[in-house]
Amino acid sequence: MSGEAWLFLTAVIMSAILLFTSVFFIIMFSDLECDYLNPIDLCNKLNQFVLPEMIAHAFMTTLFLLSFQVIAFVLNAPLLAYNVNKVVNRNHMFDATEIFRTLGQHKKESFFKLGFYLVFFFYALYRMILALVAED
């Protein structure tokens, strides 16, 4: 397999993991809305996944930059900039005292990330298959 195929195989796997993370976030927010979960437990569970999700996405975007995959990098750059902005402003962790007030915004963000990761998963899958076919 070529380097491009390995790169997009890694992107497919990481996109799938990030996709499942977004689904997990949405399920947890729905559990909070239905009062199956209290805010402290929700924040404790979700806060342990926030930075690893952002680091995984930043790593994947950096791989695209280093391998000169311009389209993939440009697709991922806005979400990376958004995540970096949240970390710089110290707004990336969930606060149990404000979660009910900001729940709509967090759900909207999670649905956006779910859609983005889903679209990017299929883009990376397409590019991986394209790289594998081009080898033959």
N, C-alpha and C positions, 0 to 999 in steps of 0.2 A: 504494500500500500504506500502511496505517496504521502508526502507531508501534508498536503492539502486535505487528503482523505482522513488522515489522523486528526487534523485540526477540527474538521467538521464532525467527525465521530465524537470527539470530546465535547463539541458544542451541542450536539444532539443529547448526549447524556446529561450535561449540565443544565440544558434547557428543560429536560424532563424533570430533573430534581427541583429546579426553580418553579416549574409548573405545579408540581405536587405541593411545594411549600405555599404557593399562593392559594391553592385549594384548601389547604389546612388552615390558613389564616381566615379565609371566608367562612369555613365551617365553625371556627372558634368564635368569630364575630356573631354568627347566627345563634350559636349557643348562648352567648351573652344576651342577645336581644330576647331570646325565649326564656331567659332566667334559669337556664340549666347550669350556668357557671357564674361565679361571682367575679367582680372586676380584678381583685387581687390575684386570683388564680389565673385568670386570662392573661394579665400582664406578665406574670411570672413565666407562664408557658411560652408566650409569644416573644418576649424580650430575648430569650436565649437563641432565637432563630433570626433576629433582625440583622445583626452584624454578619453572621455567616452567609446570609442571603446576599447582602451587599458586596461582601468580599468575593463570593463566587462569581457574581455578575461582573465585578471590576476585573477579576482575573481573566474571565472569558473575553471581555472587551480588550484587555491588554494583549491577549494572544492574537486577536484579530489585527491590532495595530502593528505588532511586531512582525507578523507574517504578511503585511501589506494587503490584507483583505479589506479594501476600502469600503465596499458596500456594506459588509457585515459590521465594520466599525462604525460607520455613519448611522446605521440602524440602531446600534446599541448606545451611542454617545449621549443622546438626550436623557435616557433613563439613568445612565451613569452620572451625568451632571446633576440630575435631580437627587440621586442618592448622596452624592458628595455634598450638595447644598444642605441636605437634611442633617448630615453628620457634622458639618462645619457649624451650623446653627444650633447644634445639640437638640434637635427635634426628632431624632430617629427612634428613640425608645418610647414605649407606651407607658402612660402615667395612669395609675388606677384611680386617682382622684378626678381625672378629666376625661376618662374613656367614654362615658355616656354622652358627654357634650360633643366629642369629636368622633363618635362612632360612624356617623354617615360619611365623613371625609375618609376615614380609614377603610371603610368598605368600598368606597368609590376607588380609592388608590389600589386596593387589592384586586378589584375587578379589572382595572386597567392593566395591572401587572399580569394578571392571568391571561388577558387577551394578547398582550405583547409577547409573553413567553410562548403562548400557543402558536401565534403567527411565526415567531422566530424559530420554534421547534421545526415546523414544516419547511421553512426556508433552509435551515441547516441540514435537514434530512435530504432535501432536494440537492443542495450543493455537495453533500457527501456522496450521493448516488452519482451525480454528474462527474465528480472526481474519480470515482471507482470505474465508471464506464470509459472515461477518457484514458485510463491506464492501458486498457486492452488494445 
